[in-house]
């Protein structure tokens, strides 16, 4: 079972702040993805900052998206 993303906020250095359906706040680093396919377009900070919740995950204006299971698995939990 995966947890849905309920909130996303772009932050410094190509990272995003995520809040999942269980209330956890996590930080996901997009830097390792910025050399791959459609994610290369996210190097343009104006496109990167268009990130939004889409269904149970996230999506950018250029239609790039990431599975919520990947977002959860590879993100760092933030302490409250």
C-alpha positions in Angstrom: 0.0 0.0 0.0 1.3 3.5 -0.8 0.6 6.8 0.9 -0.9 9.6 -1.2 0.8 13.0 -1.4 -1.5 15.6 0.0 0.8 18.7 -0.3 4.0 19.6 -2.2 6.2 22.7 -1.9 9.3 23.4 -4.0 12.3 24.5 -1.8 15.9 25.4 -2.4 18.4 23.4 -4.4 15.9 21.4 -6.4 14.3 19.8 -3.4 10.6 19.4 -2.6 8.8 19.3 0.7 6.1 16.6 0.7 3.3 15.9 3.2 1.8 12.4 2.9 -1.6 11.1 3.8 -0.3 9.8 7.2 0.8 13.4 8.1 4.5 12.7 7.6 6.6 15.6 6.3 9.4 14.4 4.0 12.0 16.1 1.8 12.8 14.7 -1.6 15.9 15.6 -3.6 15.3 15.9 -7.3 19.0 16.5 -8.2 19.7 12.8 -9.1 16.8 12.9 -11.6 17.8 16.2 -13.4 20.0 14.4 -16.0 17.2 12.0 -17.1 14.6 12.4 -19.8 11.8 14.9 -19.2 13.3 15.8 -15.8 16.1 17.7 -17.5 13.5 20.4 -18.2 13.1 20.9 -14.4 16.6 22.5 -14.3 14.7 25.6 -15.4 13.7 26.8 -11.9 10.5 28.4 -13.3 9.3 25.0 -14.5 10.6 23.3 -11.3 8.5 25.6 -9.2 5.3 24.6 -11.0 5.1 21.3 -9.1 1.6 20.5 -7.7 -0.3 17.6 -6.3 -2.0 15.6 -9.0 -4.3 12.8 -7.9 -2.2 11.0 -5.3 1.2 12.1 -6.5 2.9 15.2 -8.0 3.3 16.7 -11.4 5.0 19.6 -13.1 3.7 21.9 -15.8 5.8 20.0 -18.4 3.8 16.8 -17.4 6.7 15.2 -15.6 5.5 13.1 -12.7 6.9 10.7 -10.1 5.2 7.7 -8.5 4.2 8.3 -4.9 5.9 5.1 -3.8 9.2 6.4 -5.2 8.7 9.8 -3.5 8.1 8.1 -0.1 10.9 5.5 -0.4 13.6 7.9 -1.4 12.7 10.9 0.7 14.0 11.9 4.1 11.6 12.2 7.0 11.7 15.6 8.7 11.2 15.9 12.4 8.3 18.0 13.6 
